[in-house]
Amino acid sequence: MIRVLVVDDSAFMRNTIISLLEQDSDIKVAGYARDGQEALQRAEELDPDVVTLDVEMPRLDGLGALQRLMKKTPLPVLMVSSLTESGAESTLKALESGALDFIPKTMSHDRENFGVELRRKVKALARRKTIIKLKYRRLNHIQVPVPRPQPSQPVDYVQTPCPGPRDLVVIGVSTGGPPVVQKILSALPADFPACILVAQHMPAAFTNPFAKRLDSVCQISVSEAVDGDKFKVGHAYVSPGGKHIGIRMRGPLPEVFVAEEPRDALYKPSVNVLFESAGKAMGRRTLGVMLTGMGSDGCEGAKILCEKGGCLMAQNEASCVVYGMPKAVVDAKLANLILDVDDIANAIITTVKG
């Protein structure tokens, strides 16, 4: 049974979230709080498996509550976010401060889809409770037992590093992605000799603030992609939410495309579209990187990328918030390397430079 603490100052949202969560027999709402101050007290009393946390609240907002929670009672947190500029900025700060994922509050207008996504995210994040507690207790200098180390890849998996140079890096990522993408891109040098395209599953209102935030902390330049953007080394393009990103050839030169099609794709942006376009346009000049995320988006595109000579890295299970998308390519024997998140940036630099 997954026990959830629901935190929101709106009675309507609290009741909506509670009702939708309890449609799943594996989920029980252990309690609720009306602001961040009350949330801290309830979290300590109840020790839930997951906290759903509103961003904008009186007395103590979601960001302030999260920062205190991670010092005192670290738990998996799902932010419930408004799709405004301030809501997006606060949510991105919350993800940097330890929240594992977010769900847009406007989805509540479509109760069925909101409920499906809410329950799916809560069940995925609940699996991280033990890891979250260990991680933040160590960061806060609290003595905890050391768990047995996890293998970085399946025992029977043969890793096959591929030679460079590569001048295009394509990154696919979903749940738990923003802090991971920031960690990797901020470790790249200003003279990084490749162009980077990022397909992060994220609503349209969030992708431009996300790109601006990355640009402010990275040595490389970062922007939200626009159709027809030039292929630039030392530059990363983030796909706009609700659209696809990819690479195409304009005569002898590659350029970035942003497109609505395929409209029926399960995810927009689609990692499948990104990886397939990169494989077809640039083949062995491409390095694919599959990061944390639910589901298997990108696996079909990765097959084409690898068939065309591209190289593929996957984040390992131990460092993923959700080991879904990387697991899909590992199970399909497509990943050349399976790496901890702390090792990915250096591996990218080494492969790209050849």
Summary of the structure (lengths in Angstrom):
residues: 354
radius of gyration: 20.1
end to end distance: 49.1
largest distance: 63.9
contacts: 1283
relative contact order: 0.11
helix: 42%
strand: 22%
